[in-house]
């Protein structure tokens, strides 16, 4: 569902992503770890077709994102570190608006059902988003993915700044999306959450994918040691 084939991106002679090969299947959460500047966000942007590859191919559901930009965007939901919603609109109204951009019309009851599935508390659904915490805004993003039946989720540091309870709630929502069949790519700094939530873990350093691990095969201590060793390279 998410595939990179020798995917590279160079900016002014500096390589941000270097010959990345990546394959993520349905019902899988792939956590991409790396320091700032490792290439995680550039990788997400390449899959979103927000930047064009210097070489190689990025695919969503088997389609090249550069030649099929509309079709691939219809299959995915993107949740960045700070999800931009309209502050003067309510959670229900934001969900209705963004679904409408995809040609999905929701009445209030339908929007409330999706927000309930995302874990947004009932008394917040008709409040303006300007009063929401980051965790609450992220739940609107998950509700959008559910409403659009997104096959792919691309997440860039979605738990950054969340308190432990909100981070745990978000991780549980990702697990629910995985069980619905979604393929999920999450760029993160959070080693603990990668181990607890991910099915596979990739480590990037200086634009290269330097290690891939199955989360179930390693301990938290193992992951930390492997990660820190790669950061010294």
ABEGO torsion letter per residue (X at the ends): XBBBBGBBBBBGGBBABBGBBBBBBBGBBBBBBEBBGAGAAAAAAAAAGABBBABEBBBBGGBBAAABAAAAAAABBBBBABBBBBAABBAAAAAAAAAAAAGBBBBAAAAAAAAAAAGBBAAAAABBAAABBAAAAAAAAAAAAAAAGBABBBBBGAABGBBAAAAAAAAAAAAAAAAAGBBBBBBBABAAAAAAABABBBBBBGGBBABBBBAAABBAAAAAAAAAAAAAX
